[in-house]
């Protein structure tokens, strides 16, 4: 990364067991979460609005309960040891946009990287809501072209595994039937695994991704009018949009390979001296572009 740039990752916040208003209240007044020698907190959160779009801006911080450090004495002749309580060692800014269930956060190298942010953000929210039947997680949003490049060469798919959770309010036009199915059955989490190691599974994931990437409206409309993609294929598309996880195993040139979702994810950079408004504007454009690219609707 060039000097003077901040890297941001793009994801969806998936919630279960709590209403959106409760989640936002928890975000605005979060309890700290302590694990061993680290304290994780969501701080300085504010709710704001730009051009009729509501968002929450804040920071995830990592701190040490007790920190000892060395300083020079007033006459600069002696080393003295000082002790500081709750010293912040790193902080990551984020923007959450309820309209898209979307979150964008800064990755801090060797301090608060994506896996740490997603883990501790979720822990803090669940802890604030007392963990009673509450689920919170962040799934990063995949780059469709990169995922397509990985699976287009599969000679056949031998195993397909997904875990997805129905979103609210957005849904993808391609996987709308799966969302309806989950809502009708009152499903909070849907898991499926299919195996066909000898003949290979009949799946059209690569074809569906190609349709999305090409973005030909007439071709997409015609296909959906005459075909009903399998729930398994739709679950993969749903997970790529940030509403679950998936893995595809198969054969490429006679060798077993597998591809997981969220390995090649959407991210972008801003100047290191970015403003809250700058971060919101870039985040909003990213989510709007993703929704248009993937034919997502409310």
Buried (B, 14 or more C-beta within 10 A) or exposed (E): EEEEEBBBBBBBBBBEBBEEEBBBBBBBEBEBBEEEEBBBBBEEBEBEEEEEBEBBBBBBBBBBEEBEEEEEEEEEEEEEEEEEEEBBBBBBBBBBBBBBBBBBBBBBEEEBBBEBBBBBBBBBBBBBBEEEEBBBBBBBBBBBEEBBBBBEEBEBBBBBBBBBBBBBEBBBEBBBBBBEBBEEEEBEEBEBEBEBEEEBBEBBBBBBBBBBBEEEEEEBEEBBEEEEBBBBBBBBBBBBBBBBBBBBBBBBEEEEBEBBBBEBBBBBBBEEEBEBEEBBBBBBEBBBEBBEEBBBEE
